[in-house]
Amino acid sequence: MDEIQTYTRGQLALRNGQDKPQIWIAFKGLIYDVTESRLWRGGKHYEHWAGQDLTEELKDAPHSEKVFEKFKVIGKLL
């Protein structure tokens, strides 16, 4: 089994749907690829922006962390 790749906050920030085509978000130290999600088109989901750690913001979300189960983990946030 391959080890999961690690990324810095700076590398995550570039995957915001604007600077690079990938749309990534982090939650609890893991980075998820949400590029194919229609809810993240353009790198924005309601008041949340891609390319950042959303762990603290989930407290105010109308859903639980189970929402991340449908997305592929592509790395760990350093």
C-alpha positions as CSV (number, residue, x, y, z in Angstrom):
1,M,0.0,0.0,0.0
2,D,1.3,3.4,-0.9
3,E,1.8,6.0,1.7
4,I,-0.5,9.0,1.5
5,Q,1.2,12.2,0.3
6,T,1.5,15.2,2.5
7,Y,0.8,18.8,1.5
8,T,1.5,22.2,3.0
9,R,-1.2,24.8,3.6
10,G,0.4,26.7,0.7
11,Q,0.0,23.7,-1.7
12,L,-3.6,23.2,-0.5
13,A,-4.3,26.9,-1.1
14,L,-3.4,26.6,-4.8
15,R,-6.1,23.9,-5.3
16,N,-8.9,26.4,-4.9
17,G,-10.5,26.0,-8.3
18,Q,-8.9,29.3,-9.5
19,D,-5.1,29.0,-9.5
20,K,-5.2,25.3,-10.5
21,P,-8.1,23.2,-11.8
22,Q,-8.2,20.9,-8.7
23,I,-10.6,21.8,-5.9
24,W,-9.4,20.5,-2.6
25,I,-10.4,21.0,1.0
26,A,-9.0,19.8,4.3
27,F,-10.8,18.5,7.3
28,K,-9.2,17.1,10.5
29,G,-5.8,16.8,8.8
30,L,-6.9,15.0,5.7
31,I,-7.2,16.6,2.2
32,Y,-10.2,15.7,0.1
33,D,-10.7,16.1,-3.7
34,V,-14.0,17.8,-4.3
35,T,-13.3,18.7,-7.9
36,E,-16.2,16.7,-9.3
37,S,-18.8,17.9,-6.8
38,R,-21.3,20.2,-8.4
39,L,-21.6,21.9,-5.0
40,W,-18.0,23.1,-5.2
41,R,-18.0,24.5,-8.8
42,G,-15.7,27.5,-9.0
43,G,-14.1,26.6,-5.7
44,K,-16.9,27.9,-3.5
45,H,-19.6,26.1,-1.5
46,Y,-22.0,28.6,0.1
47,E,-19.7,30.8,2.2
48,H,-16.8,28.3,2.2
49,W,-13.9,28.6,-0.1
50,A,-11.8,25.6,-1.4
51,G,-8.0,25.5,-0.8
52,Q,-8.3,25.7,2.9
53,D,-8.8,23.7,6.1
54,L,-12.5,23.7,6.9
55,T,-12.3,21.9,10.3
56,E,-13.4,24.9,12.4
57,E,-16.0,26.0,9.9
58,L,-17.9,22.6,10.0
59,K,-19.2,23.6,13.5
60,D,-21.6,26.0,11.7
61,A,-22.5,23.7,8.8
62,P,-26.0,22.2,8.5
63,H,-24.5,18.7,8.0
64,S,-22.1,16.4,9.9
65,E,-18.6,15.3,9.0
66,K,-20.1,12.2,7.3
67,V,-20.4,14.4,4.2
68,F,-16.7,13.9,3.6
69,E,-17.1,10.1,3.2
70,K,-18.2,10.6,-0.4
71,F,-15.0,12.3,-1.4
72,K,-11.6,10.7,-2.1
73,V,-8.8,11.4,0.4
74,I,-5.8,12.5,-1.6
75,G,-3.4,13.6,1.1
76,K,-2.6,14.8,4.6
77,L,-2.2,18.4,5.6
78,L,1.1,19.3,7.3
